[in-house]
Amino acid sequence: MSLENYVEKEEFENRRPSGKILARLLSDLFRERFTLIVGIFLVFLHTAVSLYEPRIFGKAIDQAIVPKDYDRILMFAQAYFGLIVIRIITLISQQYLFEKLAQDMMQRLRLKLFTRYQALLV
């Protein structure tokens, strides 16, 4: 590789993307707005469930374990199990949706790129 190619490559790597490119990417992203909105909702739901788990423990200790109320202990255990199931389902779902979103965007970008290549004169 000659020095001229190295300088061109370095200039290319240091160049920041323009606002036009960002606008195009955002327009492609918003074509998948349903997947994006559901994914963001799942992130918030997962966060809320994760933040509520310690409160369940606190209530279980105060209202069931200290007074030795075994029926309430069972109720809190079931509630905690339900929160764990919800947390796992939301985590897996959000990962799947965001991966699907990324793959759909990559496919759309590939199609645009290959359409441009095919339009070029040989």
C-alpha positions in Angstrom: 0.0 0.0 0.0 1.4 3.3 -1.0 1.5 6.5 1.1 -1.1 8.2 -1.0 -3.6 5.4 -0.2 -2.8 5.6 3.5 -3.5 9.3 3.6 -6.8 8.9 1.7 -7.8 6.1 4.1 -6.9 8.2 7.1 -8.9 11.2 5.8 -11.9 8.9 5.1 -11.8 7.5 8.6 -11.5 10.9 10.3 -14.5 12.3 8.4 -17.7 12.6 10.4 -21.0 11.6 8.9 -23.1 14.5 7.7 -26.6 15.4 8.9 -28.0 14.2 5.6 -26.8 10.7 6.2 -28.2 10.8 9.7 -31.5 12.0 8.4 -31.6 9.1 5.9 -30.8 6.6 8.6 -33.5 8.0 10.9 -36.0 7.8 8.1 -35.2 4.2 7.6 -35.5 3.6 11.3 -38.9 5.2 11.5 -40.2 2.9 8.7 -40.0 0.3 11.4 -41.7 2.5 14.0 -43.9 -0.2 15.4 -41.0 -2.5 16.2 -39.1 0.5 17.6 -42.0 1.6 19.8 -42.7 -1.9 21.1 -39.0 -2.4 21.8 -38.8 0.9 23.8 -41.9 0.0 25.7 -40.4 -3.4 26.6 -37.2 -1.6 27.8 -39.3 0.6 30.2 -41.4 -2.4 31.3 -38.3 -4.5 32.0 -36.8 -1.6 34.0 -39.9 -1.0 36.0 -40.2 -4.7 36.9 -36.5 -4.8 37.8 -36.9 -1.8 40.1 -40.0 -3.3 41.8 -38.3 -6.6 42.8 -36.5 -5.2 45.8 -39.8 -3.6 47.0 -41.4 -7.0 46.9 -38.6 -8.3 49.2 -39.0 -5.4 51.6 -42.8 -5.9 51.8 -42.3 -9.7 52.2 -39.9 -9.2 55.1 -42.1 -6.6 56.8 -45.5 -8.1 56.3 -44.9 -11.9 56.0 -41.5 -13.1 57.3 -41.3 -11.1 60.5 -44.9 -11.8 61.6 -44.5 -15.4 60.3 -47.6 -15.3 58.1 -47.0 -18.3 55.8 -49.9 -17.5 53.5 -48.6 -14.1 52.8 -45.1 -15.5 52.3 -46.6 -17.8 49.6 -48.4 -14.8 48.1 -45.2 -12.7 48.0 -43.3 -15.7 46.5 -45.8 -16.1 43.8 -45.7 -12.3 43.1 -41.9 -12.4 42.9 -42.0 -15.5 40.6 -44.5 -13.6 38.3 -42.1 -10.6 38.2 -39.2 -12.8 37.3 -41.2 -14.4 34.5 -42.3 -10.9 33.2 -38.7 -9.7 33.4 -37.3 -12.7 31.5 -40.0 -12.4 28.8 -39.5 -8.7 28.3 -35.7 -9.1 28.2 -35.9 -11.8 25.5 -38.6 -10.0 23.6 -36.7 -6.7 23.5 -33.5 -8.4 22.4 -35.4 -10.2 19.6 -37.2 -7.0 18.5 -34.0 -4.8 18.4 -32.1 -7.5 16.6 -34.9 -7.8 14.1 -34.9 -4.0 13.7 -31.2 -4.0 13.1 -31.3 -6.8 10.6 -34.2 -5.1 8.7 -32.3 -1.9 8.5 -29.2 -3.6 7.3 -31.2 -5.4 4.7 -32.7 -2.1 3.5 -29.3 -0.5 3.3 -27.9 -3.5 1.4 -30.8 -3.2 -1.1 -30.2 0.5 -1.6 -26.5 -0.1 -2.1 -27.0 -2.9 -4.6 -29.7 -0.9 -6.4 -27.1 1.8 -6.9 -24.5 -0.6 -8.0 -26.8 -2.1 -10.6 -27.7 1.4 -11.9 -24.1 2.2 -12.6 -22.9 1.8 -16.2 -20.6 -1.1 -16.8 
